[in-house]
Amino acid sequence: SYVCGVAFQVLKKHRIGGLVINNYLTTLPLKKGLSSSAAICVLAARAFNKIYSLKLTVEGEMDFAYLGERTTPSQCGRMDQCCAYGSR
C-alpha cells in the first residue's frame, strides 16, 4: 500500500503513466523500526522521478514519499524520509 500511496500522490501532480518495480532482492531489515516503509516510498518516488524525468530534487522525492506514506494509515514523521540522502 505504501508504493500505491506514492503513485497516487505523484499521479495527482504529473500526467504520466505507471511503472513496475521488481524488488526481487533487498538488504533492508523489515519490521525493525528502521523506516523500511519510508525507504520503499523513497524508492518509488525516485523511480517515478528517474523514469519520467520529473526533475525532482532529493527534497521533492522526500515530499512525495512522505505524502505517499501518509496516504496510508501510517503516522510517519518527515524525518523518516532522510534515507533519500543515502548513497546511491
C-alpha positions in Angstrom: 0.0 0.0 0.0 2.9 2.4 0.5 4.0 2.3 -3.1 0.4 2.8 -4.2 0.2 5.8 -1.9 3.3 7.3 -3.6 1.9 6.5 -7.1 -1.3 8.2 -6.1 0.4 11.4 -5.0 2.8 11.6 -8.0 -0.1 11.0 -10.4 -2.1 13.8 -8.8 0.6 16.2 -9.8 2.1 14.8 -13.0 0.4 13.4 -16.2 2.5 10.3 -16.5 2.0 6.5 -16.8 2.7 3.9 -14.2 5.7 1.8 -13.5 6.7 -1.7 -12.5 9.1 -2.2 -9.6 10.6 -5.7 -9.4 12.1 -5.8 -5.9 13.5 -9.3 -6.0 16.3 -8.7 -3.5 16.6 -6.4 -0.6 19.0 -5.9 2.3 16.6 -3.8 4.2 15.8 -5.2 7.7 12.0 -5.3 7.8 9.9 -4.5 10.8 12.9 -3.4 12.8 11.9 0.2 13.4 14.4 1.4 10.7 12.0 3.3 8.5 11.7 0.5 5.9 8.3 1.9 4.9 9.9 5.3 4.2 12.7 3.6 2.2 10.3 1.8 -0.1 8.4 5.1 -0.5 11.6 6.9 -1.4 12.4 4.1 -3.9 9.0 4.5 -5.6 9.3 8.3 -5.7 12.8 8.1 -7.1 11.7 5.5 -9.7 9.0 7.9 -11.0 11.5 10.7 -11.0 14.1 8.9 -13.0 11.8 7.0 -15.4 9.7 10.1 -16.3 12.5 12.7 -15.9 10.4 14.7 -13.4 13.4 16.8 -12.4 12.6 16.4 -8.7 15.2 17.3 -6.1 16.0 14.9 -3.3 13.7 17.0 -1.2 11.0 16.7 -3.9 11.3 12.9 -3.8 11.2 13.0 0.0 8.0 15.1 -0.2 6.3 12.6 -2.5 7.5 9.7 -0.3 6.1 11.4 2.8 2.8 12.2 1.2 2.5 8.7 -0.2 3.2 7.1 3.2 0.7 9.4 4.9 -1.9 8.4 2.3 -1.9 5.0 4.1 -2.8 4.7 7.8 0.9 5.3 8.6 1.6 8.1 11.1 5.2 8.6 9.9 7.0 11.8 10.5 9.0 13.8 8.0 12.4 12.7 9.3 11.9 9.1 8.2 12.5 10.0 4.5 16.0 11.2 5.2 17.1 7.8 3.9 16.8 9.6 0.5 20.2 11.1 1.2 21.8 7.7 1.4 24.5 6.6 -1.1 23.2 5.6 -4.5 
